[in-house]
Amino acid sequence: MDKTKIAVSVKENSLDSEISEIFARCPYFIIAEIKDGKIEKTEIIENKSLDQMSGAGISAAQLMAEKDIRAVITGNVGPRALDVLKQFNISIYYYKGIAKDALGKFIEGKLKMN
């Protein structure tokens, strides 16, 4: 099976962080590489779009495409970010709770796609 890269919008620099309510304005993204039903590697990156006056959604969504992300787990996605994510065929899953729990549910196929 190929690796799948998933991004989770989070409030803190940790897998134990709560998922951010707003995709483009989250402080961090957790990038998780999943292979054969397991998290193979994680990387936490700072969201440079966070403080942009406008266009944060577009910038954050473009970053996901650049990082070859296949799915995003977040609390909510604004309309412009949604358009860009869809253009790049990036799936969107909504979840409230802790990042590592969301990743576990994603791997188990228990998250609902938007």
N, C-alpha and C positions, 0 to 999 in steps of 0.2 A: 504493500500500500504506500502511496505517496505521502509525503509530509503535508500537513495542512497547517497554515499559520492563522491563528485567531488573535484578535486584539480585544482587550477588555479595557473600557474607560474606568479609571479608578481615582479615588480621592487622595490616596496615600501611596508611597513608594513600597508596596508590599502585596503579596498574594493574599494576605489576610485583610486587605483593605475593602471597604465598602465600595460598591460600584457607584460611579458618578451618575447623577440624574441627567446630566446633559453631556452628550458625546463630545461636542466641539470645545466645551469649556472645562473639561476635566483637567486636573493638574498632571496626570500621568496616564500612559497606556502600558498595559502589560501585553507583550507579544509572546504568545505561547506556540511552540511548534509541537504538533501532535502527530504521532506516528504509531500505527498498530494499537490504537486505543489507549495510548499513554502519552503524558506530557514529557517530551524528550528534552526540551530546553525552554527557558523563559528569559526574557529580557524586559527591563522596565525602562521606558523612555519618557522624557519630559515632553509635555505638549507645548510646543513653541507657539501654537495658535491661541493659547489661553487668553492672552491679554490684547489680542488684536481688536481694534475698534470695530471693524466689520470684516466679513469674509472668513471668520474663524471656521465655520462649518465646511466651507469649500477647501480651505487649507488642510484641515484635519483629515478630510476624506481623501484628498490627493496624497497625503502622507501614507494612508492605508494602502493605496494603490502602489505607491513606490516601494513599500515594504512587502509587497506581494501577499497581502492579507486576503483570506478567502471569506472570513466572517468576522463580524463585530458584535460584541456583547456590551450592552449599555442600558442606561435607564430611559433615554429618549434621544431621538435624532431630529434636528430641525429640517425644514423643507429643502434648503439648498444642499446641505450635507447628504440628505437622502437621495437627491437627484444624482449627485456625483458618485455615491456608493453604488447606486443602481447601474450607472453607466459602466462601472468597472466590474459588474456582476459580483459585488461583495454582499453576502447575506447579512441580515440584521436580526439580532435576537435581543429581546427586551428582558431584563432581569433586575430584580431588586434584591440586594443581599451582598454576600461576600464573594470576591473574585474567584477564589479557589473552588468554592461550592458551584459557582456558575460554570466553571471549566469542567468540573466533574459531571455535571448534568449535561453539558454539551457533548462530552465523550459518550455518555450513556444514551444520547439521543432523546433526552427528556426536556430540552428547551424548545419552545415554540418559536418558529421563525415568523417575522412580520409579514 
